[in-house]
Amino acid sequence: MRKLLLATVAGLGSWGAIATDASAQNAVETPMQTSARYMNYSGGAGLPTAAPPAPGTVVVRLNGRVRFYAYEANDGDVSRGTATTLANKQDKYGFAEYGRLYPGFDGVAANGLKYGASLEIRQDTNAPAGGGVNGSISGQDPKRANLYFRRVWGYLGADQVGTVRLGSTDQPTSLYLTGNFENFNDGGWNGDLPGFFAGNAQVLWPFSDVGSYYTTNKIVYLSPQIFGFDLGASYEPSTANVSGADNCNAPGLPFGGTFNSPAGQIGYCDRASSTGSIAESARRRNTFDVLVRYRGTFGPVGVAATAAYIGGGHVGYNGSTPFTNNPLAATGAAPNYQGLSIGDFGAAVTIAGLSVGGHYTTGRYNGNVANTLPSGLQGSNAWLAGASYTFGPVIVGASYFVSQSAGDLGNAFFGRQRREVGVAAGGTYALAPGISIFLSYLYGERKQNGYDFVSGAGVSAATGAGGTATGNKINVSGVSLGTAFSW
């Protein structure tokens, strides 16, 4: 008779998420991203880890976290908007919070098969303050706190053959991301603090642990570790994520037609192979992700390194607008989008609590690895260097990254290269298992000639390279003091 156990688990990075690591001889733990270990903060002292289920049993878990921030955001003219909205003024400070839930289960069959499922439930914060329907606290609460699924996946595996994940889940380049140093506060430029800036001021995180990539439906294989090496591979047929349907049009309506809705919503189909919509042709398709990782220990030194390739196609374009291989020079022409072709590399070395390393991504993409790029434009490059130090319940660190990409495709006059710089520093103090306090600092810079970050639009020769005094180059900074409650 199967025995049902109610327990909590420290996180998906423990036994339940990657069953193949259960019996591996792991090297010294290296800093990893928060997206793969999203149930708990990975720095400092963690929650006690529940024992794996015994054969013939199941562990049911309900993990979660609540975070609260006091912050200062210096985003200058960007937060004020265009000239028509300069009468609005924002404070530089504020409070913020959110909560998330992580239900799931892990089981072991009598024959050693390991299996389970996990869900990530987030609260939606996309609702404005102000008058009208948002004129009261009770009016805003339902909109700010609607729940939705972010990840939904199950897994099957065994120690000798590896694990297969099925569903809306992280690909190997997110799960095994190395040398990105998001471990010393709330995640740096991939954490919570960037969300407190105005949208145009947010430096784009260029690496593979981004939601538009890790939330899509895919099949993922994670191999056992052999002589320090393990392999990860995934396949994503489209950008479909958590849903019970493919979002295609009603019968009788061609793709790109109009739904029978008051808003006249433009048609969309997850499994589209071609389209008459130029915008839809930018959507990636048949994306695969292959990664090799090495972890080893040499005396007191732990080493981790990854090398990966991301490739795939895109939704084809069958409209009447002619293609152009130079979208900057031809008005009204259709950008000739190309599929992804990306190299991704990372490394970190750890000794006596000190970790140093970096990450590098390069290839045919725009800004981050979820975005395709038209032909005729330069690809993207991004590199990051960082370090962190752990002593007792404290972890401190800093990182610096530079990203170059095509950026705004509508830039019609001044060149095509966007440059973004991000600096992150901070630390975490674990008060007790399940509660941490962290201090975060961010500095960011965005620059692209011919693009106005304040108005969010390209500029012409008549208005000059910046369009406004701060338009084509902006600097932002922020500080936050946060508290994390995890269970």
N, C-alpha and C positions, 0 to 999 in steps of 0.2 A: 504494500500500500504506500502510495506516495505521501510524503510528509510535507506540509506547507509551512514555511518559515517566514515570519515577518521580521525584517531586519533592515538596517541602513548600510550603505556601501560608500566607501570614501570617494569614489568617482569612477567614471568610465575608463580612466587610464589604468584601473586596477584589473583584477581577474576578469570581471564580467564583460568588459568592452573588447579587450584584445586577448582572447583566450590563449593564443599561441605564446604569449609572454609568461604564462603561468609558471612554467618550469624552466624558463631560459635563464642562463647565467648573465644577468644584465650588468652592463658597465655602470660606472658612476653616473647618476642621473644628470642629464644636461638640461639647460633651460628650454622649455617648450612653450608653445602658444596656448592661450586660454581657450581657443575654440575647440580643440580636441579634448581638452580636459575641462569641459565647460561646467561640470557639476560642482566643482569646488575650486577655490583658489589654490594654485599649485605651489606657492612659496610659503616658507615658514612651516609651522606645525599644522598637520592636517588632522582630519577626523580619524578615529580608529578604523582600520579596515576590517570589514566583516570577513569571516572565513569563507572560502568557496563552498558551494553546496556539496554535500556528500552524494555519491551516486544514488540516483532514484529520488532526489529531493529538488526543491525549487526554492530560491530566495526571492521574495517580493520586496521591492524597495520603493520608497517615495522620498527622494532627495529634493533639495531646494536651496535657494539663497535669497537674501534680501540685502540690498546695498543702499546706503545713504551717503550723500555728498554735500559738503559746503564748498563752493567753488568761486573762482574769479576767472572771467573770460575776457581777454582783451582782443577783440576782433575789429575794432575801429570802424572805418567807414562802411565795411561790408555789412555789419549788423544794421546799419541805418538804411541801406538799400539805395535806390536810384534817387535822382534829384526830386522826383515827385513825392518821395516819402521822407525827405530829410527832416521834416517836422517831428518825426518820431524819434525818440531817444530811449535807449535801453540802459539799465543798470549794468555794471560790470560783474555783479555778484548775484548769487542765488543758492537755493537748496534744490536737490533733486534726489529721487529714489526710484527703485523698481524692485520687483520680485519675480522669480521664476521657479517652476516646478519641473522635476525630472522623475516621472514614474517609470517603472520597468520591472523586469524580472530576469533572473539567471537560473539555469537548470543544468543538471548533469544526468544523463541516462545511465542505466545500469551497464551499458556497453562502453561508456566513456565519452559518448557524444555530448558536447557542450553546446548550449543553445540559449537564446533569450531574445528580449526585445527592449527597446528604449524609446522614450518620447521626451521631447523638450517643449515645454509650454511657456510661452512668454506673454507679457502684458504689452498691449499696444499703447504707445504714448503719442500717436500721431493725431493730436487734437489741439486746436489753438485755445489760448485764453482770450478773454474779451467779452464783448456784448452779444446780443442775440441769443442763439441757442447755447452759447457758452457763457452766458451772463451770470451763472451761479456755480457754486461748488458742485451741487448735486447734478447740474446740467452737464458739467465737464466730466465727472467721474466715469459714467458709462463709456464715454468715448476714449478717455485716456487709459482705461483699465480693461478693455476688451481682451480676451485671451485668444491666442492662436497657436497652432503647432508650428514649430520652427524645424525640428527634425523628427522623423519617424522611421525607425529601422529595426530589423531583426537580424540575428546572426546564427550560424551553425558552424561548428568547428571541432577539431581534436588537436591535441598537442603535436601529434606526429605529422599531420597533413596541413595544418593551418586553419584559417577562419574565413568564411564568406559572409559578408554583410549585404543586406538587401534593403533598399529603401532610400529615403532622403537622409543622406549621411555624408560624413567627411570622406574625401578622397585621400590617397596616400600622401600627397604633397601637403595636405593640411594636417593629417594625423601625425606624420613623422617630421614636420617642419623643424629644422635644426638651425641654431645660430641666429634666431630672430629676437631673442631677449625680451619677451613680454612677461617675464616672471617676477619682476620686482615691484610692481604696483598693480593697477587695474588693467594693465595691458598696453600702456604707452599710447602710440598713435593708432593702435588697433584696440583700444580699450573704451572706457566710458566717457572720459573727459572730452575727446573730440566732438562728441554729440552736443556739448554745451556751446560750441561755436556756431555762428551763422553758417548755413550750408556751403556757400561759396568760399568760406575761409577754411574749410576742413581739408587738410592735406590728405590726398588719396593714398591709402595704404596699398603698396604695390605688390604684396606677396600673396600666396595662394590660400591663406586662411581667411577668405572673404565670403560673406554669406551668399553672394550670387553664384558662387561655385560650390561651396560645401553643402548647400541645402537642396540641391537637385537630386532627382531619383537616379540611382546608379547601382551597379553591382561592383563590390569591392572584394578583392582577395588579399589576405595578409598571410604571409608564409611563416613557418617556424623560424627560429633563429638557429643558424648552423655556422659554427666557427666564427661567430661574431656578426655574420651577415644575415639580413632578412630582406624580403622582397615585398613590395606592395603594387597592386595593379587595379585599375578601375575602368569601367566603361559607362558612359552617359549618353543615351541616344538623343536626348533633347534637353531643353532647359525646364522641363516639367518638374514641379516639386510636389509637396504634399497635397494630394487631391485624389478623388475617386473617379475622375474623368479626365479627358484630354483637352477640354476647353474649346472644342471645335464648334464651328457655326451650326446653327439649326439646319435641318434638312432643306435643300433647295437654295441655300444661300452660298454663293461661291466664296472661297477664302478671300479676305479683303473686303467683303461686303459689310452690310450693317446689321447688327442684331436688332431684334424687335424690342427695343428698349427706349424709354424716354430720352436717355442721354445720347442715343445714336452711336453706341459704342462701336468702334472699328473692330472687325473680326480678328480673331487670334486663334491659333491652333498649335498645341504643344508639338504635335508630330508632323507639322508642315515640312515638306521637302523643298518646295519652291513657292514663290509668292510674287504678286505684283506690287507689293509694298517695299519701297526702298529701305525704310526703317527696319522692317521685319527681316530683311535679308542680312542684317548685321548679326542676327542671333546665331550663336554657335550650335553645332549639331554633330553627333557622332564623335564626341570628345573622349579621348582615352588618356590615362595618367599612369605612368610606370616609374617606379622608384626603387633604388637599391640603397640600403642603409648599412653602415658598419658601426658597431659599438664594441669597444674593448677597454680593458684595464691593464695598465703597465705599472706595477708597483702602486704608488699613490696617485697616478695620473689616469684619468678617464678620458677617452676620446670617442667622439661621435661625428659621423659625416654622412651626408646624403648626396645622391646625384639622381636627377629625375628628368623625364621628358613629358611634356604635355602637347598633344597634337589633336587634330580633328578638322572638320569642315564647318560649313555654315549653311543656312537656309538659302537656296538658290533664288535668283531674281529673274523673273520672266516678264517684266513689264515692258512698256514701249519706250521709256526714257533711255537714251543711249548711255552706255558706260563711258567712264573716263578714268584713265590711270593717273590723272592729276586733278583731284577734286577742288584744289585751290584755284584752278585757272578756268574752269568751265562752269558757268552759271547754269543751273537747271539740269546738270548731268548727274547720273547715278553713280555714286561711289562703288567701285568694283571690290566688294569686300572679299577677304581671304580668310581661310581657316587659321586656327591657332598652330603655332610651331614654336615651342618655348623650351629652353634649357633652364633647369633650376638646381642650385647647388648650395649646400650649407655645411658648416663645420663648427664644432665647439670642443674646447679642451678644459677639463676641470681638475683642479688640484687643491686639496685642503680648503674647500669651500669657495674658491675663486674660479670662476668660469669666464673664458674669453672666446670670442669667435665672431662669425659673421655669416651673411647670406647674400647670394647673388642670383638674379633672375634676368634673362635676356631672351629676345626673340620677337616674333610677329604677334604682337598684342598691343592694346592701347591702354596704358595706365595701370590696370591690373589684369591678371590672367583670365578673368571672366569676359573680357571685351575683345572682340575681333577688330581688325584694322583693314582699311581699304588699301589696295595696291597703290604704288606711287608715293606712299608716305613711309617715313623711317619707323622702324620698330622701336621697342622700348627696352630700357636697361635700368636696373635698380640694384643697388648694393647697400648693405647695412653692416655696421661694425658695432659691437657692444661688449659689455662686461657686467658681471654681477658677483656679489660676494655674500655668502650665507654664513652667519655665526649665531648659533643658538636659535632663538625664535625670530631673528631679524634677517632680512634679506634686502640689500641695496643694489642699485645698478644704474646703468645709463646706456643709451644707444644713440646712434646717428645714422640716418639714411639719406640717400640722394636717389631720386627717380627722374628719368628723362623719358618723355613719351610724346606722341603726336598731339595729345590734348584735344583742343577744340577743332573739330573737322571743318567748321564753317569759317575758319580764319581765312579771310580773302585777300589780305594785303601783306602782312609782315611775317613771313616765315611760319614754320610749322612745329617748332619744338617747344614743349612745355617742360619746365624744370621745377621740381618740388623737393624741398628739404625738410626733414623732420628730426627734431632733437627731443629725447625723452629722458627723464631722470626721476628717481624716487626711491621709495623704500616701503617695506611692509613689516609690521610688528605683530606677531601672533600672540594675542592676549591669552588665549586658551584654545583647545581644539574646537573649531567651528566658529571662531570670532577673530577677526584681524582688523587692524587699522593701517591704512596706507596713505602716504603722501605722494602726490604726482605733480610733475612739472612738465609742460610741453612748450616747445617753440617751433613754429612752422613758417615756411616761406613758399609762396607760389609765384611763378613768373611765366608769362607767355606773351611775347610781343604780338600786338594785334588783337589781344583779347582783354576785355575789361571784366575783372573779377567782381567789381562792385555791381555792375548792371547785369552781369552774366551774359554778355553778348560780344560779338566781334566788333571791331572798330574799323573805320575807313582811313584812307590816306589823309582826308581832310581833318579828321579829329586827332591825328597823331598816334604815336605808338601806344600811349597809355589810355587815351580817351578821356581820362580824368587824372588828377594829381596822383592817385593811388591805384589807378585801374589795372594796369598790366603787371603790377608787382605788389603783393600784399604780404605783410608780416603779422602773425598772430601769436599769442602766448596765453597760457592759462595755468592755474594752480588749483589743486583740489585736495581736500582732506576727506577721506572716505572711511566708512566702516562696513565690513562685510560680515554677515551672519550666514553660515552655511550648515546644512545638516544632511 
